[in-house]
């Protein structure tokens, strides 16, 4: 019987995406601190749609049209936005049943970069197992795209990638000969016994501390708070899959 295992790869930065691009793959966009953690929180709290907006100018237009807008650059809320990209801003009373236009430094640009793929999934520790199970069930090639920081490598996105690679490979339906996937897995296994201590090394952790925005750190590294899997299709992010009813 022929080996029908699918491949798993990790892209450490959007700057490298063109070397990995695979239209038949399910692409998983990851921006742990904080864009994809915030998007997962929004769907956990009943948002209708999230519209990822690459530029500040486009975000301002959405605001002029009457949309609720969450937008930041370098961690700071843009002057016209309703709020920034802390997951704690996406409360049920604020966003349930609404459409939110969303623009961030790194994450929303990565979402648009992957739009020609089979599926573009939004992942964080908050929906780690749900995303892994979806990918295993779909059984297509998997490409994990780390949003990074302005084109640079980021530890927190890479650690999550390793956690997801571990779950996918455990299914025995996938394999990898990708050095970045292997490095992600090794890094995750080294950090996992005391993840929060390891996160103290993360550059973005220190950027958030300087801005007084590091209250989300532990929350953004908490696994499996939701089973909702958001996906980007036709210009908007909607919930494409839920493995079981969630009480949240």
Residue pairs with C-beta under 8 A, 6 or more apart in sequence:
5 172
5 173
5 174
5 175
6 139
6 140
6 141
6 142
6 173
6 174
6 175
7 141
7 142
7 174
7 175
7 176
7 177
7 178
8 141
8 142
8 144
8 165
8 168
8 169
8 174
8 175
8 176
8 178
8 181
9 20
9 22
9 25
9 141
9 142
9 143
9 144
9 176
9 178
9 180
9 181
10 143
10 144
10 146
10 158
10 161
10 165
10 178
10 180
10 181
10 183
10 184
11 17
11 19
11 20
11 143
11 144
11 145
11 146
11 180
12 146
12 148
12 153
12 158
12 180
13 146
13 148
13 151
13 152
13 153
14 106
14 109
14 110
14 113
14 145
14 146
14 147
14 148
14 151
15 148
15 151
17 113
17 114
17 145
20 143
21 116
21 117
22 117
22 141
22 143
23 116
23 117
23 118
24 118
24 140
24 141
25 117
25 118
25 140
25 141
25 142
25 143
26 117
26 118
26 119
26 121
26 135
26 138
26 140
26 141
26 142
26 143
27 114
27 117
27 118
27 119
27 120
27 121
27 143
27 144
27 145
28 121
28 123
28 131
28 135
28 142
28 143
28 144
28 145
28 164
29 36
29 107
29 110
29 111
29 114
29 120
29 121
29 122
29 123
29 145
29 147
29 232
30 36
30 123
30 124
30 144
30 145
30 146
30 147
30 157
30 160
30 161
30 164
31 37
31 104
31 106
31 107
31 110
31 146
31 147
31 157
32 124
32 125
32 156
32 157
32 159
32 160
32 220
32 221
33 154
33 156
33 202
33 204
33 205
33 208
33 216
33 217
33 220
34 85
34 86
34 87
34 104
34 208
34 216
34 220
35 85
35 102
35 104
35 106
35 107
35 108
35 147
36 107
36 122
36 123
36 124
36 147
37 87
37 124
37 125
37 126
37 216
37 219
37 220
38 70
38 85
38 86
38 87
38 89
38 90
38 102
39 50
39 102
39 107
39 122
39 124
39 230
39 237
40 87
40 122
40 123
40 124
40 126
40 127
40 225
40 226
40 228
40 230
41 87
41 88
41 90
41 126
42 50
42 90
42 95
42 100
43 50
43 226
43 228
43 230
43 239
44 126
44 225
44 226
44 228
44 246
44 248
45 90
45 91
45 92
45 95
45 96
45 248
46 92
46 95
46 96
46 97
47 90
47 95
47 96
47 97
47 98
47 99
47 100
48 97
48 98
48 99
48 238
49 99
49 100
49 236
49 237
49 238
50 99
50 100
50 102
50 230
50 236
50 237
51 62
51 67
51 99
51 100
51 101
51 102
51 235
51 236
51 237
52 102
52 103
52 107
52 108
52 111
52 112
52 232
52 237
53 59
53 62
53 71
53 101
53 102
53 103
53 108
54 103
54 108
54 109
54 112
55 103
56 71
56 73
56 78
56 103
58 103
59 69
59 71
59 78
59 80
59 81
59 101
59 103
60 78
60 80
62 69
62 101
63 69
63 80
63 81
63 82
63 101
67 99
67 100
67 101
68 82
68 94
68 95
68 98
68 99
68 100
68 101
69 80
69 81
69 82
69 100
69 101
69 102
69 103
70 81
70 82
70 83
70 84
70 85
70 89
70 90
70 100
70 101
70 102
70 103
71 77
71 78
71 80
71 81
71 84
71 85
71 101
71 102
71 103
71 104
72 78
72 81
72 84
72 85
72 103
72 104
72 105
73 104
73 105
74 105
74 207
75 84
75 105
75 207
75 208
75 211
75 213
76 84
76 211
77 83
77 84
78 84
78 103
83 89
83 94
85 102
85 104
85 107
86 213
86 215
86 216
87 216
87 219
87 220
88 215
88 216
88 219
90 100
99 236
102 108
105 149
105 150
106 147
106 148
106 149
106 150
107 147
109 147
110 145
110 146
110 147
111 120
111 122
111 232
111 237
112 232
113 145
114 120
114 143
114 145
114 232
115 232
117 143
118 140
119 138
119 231
119 240
120 231
120 232
120 233
121 131
121 134
121 135
121 229
121 230
121 231
121 232
121 240
122 229
122 230
122 231
122 232
122 237
123 131
123 144
123 160
123 164
123 229
124 160
124 220
125 160
125 163
125 220
125 221
125 222
125 223
125 224
126 220
126 222
126 223
126 224
126 225
126 226
127 224
127 225
127 226
127 227
127 228
127 229
128 160
128 163
128 164
128 167
128 223
128 224
129 167
129 223
129 224
129 227
130 224
130 226
130 227
130 228
130 229
130 241
130 242
130 243
131 164
131 229
132 164
132 167
132 168
133 243
134 229
134 241
134 243
135 142
135 168
136 168
136 171
136 173
136 174
139 173
142 168
142 174
144 161
144 164
144 165
144 181
144 184
146 153
146 154
146 157
146 158
146 161
147 154
147 157
148 154
148 157
149 203
149 204
154 202
154 203
154 204
155 187
155 199
155 201
155 202
155 203
156 199
156 202
156 204
156 205
156 220
156 221
158 183
158 184
158 187
159 184
159 187
159 188
159 191
159 195
159 198
159 199
160 188
161 181
161 184
161 188
162 184
162 185
162 186
162 187
162 188
162 189
163 188
163 192
163 223
165 176
165 181
165 184
165 185
165 188
166 185
166 188
166 189
168 174
169 175
169 176
169 185
176 182
190 198
191 198
191 199
195 221
196 217
196 218
196 221
199 205
199 217
199 221
205 214
205 217
208 214
208 216
208 217
225 248
226 246
226 248
227 242
227 243
227 244
227 246
228 239
228 241
228 242
228 246
229 239
229 240
229 241
229 242
229 243
230 237
230 238
230 239
230 240
231 237
231 238
231 239
231 240
231 241
233 240
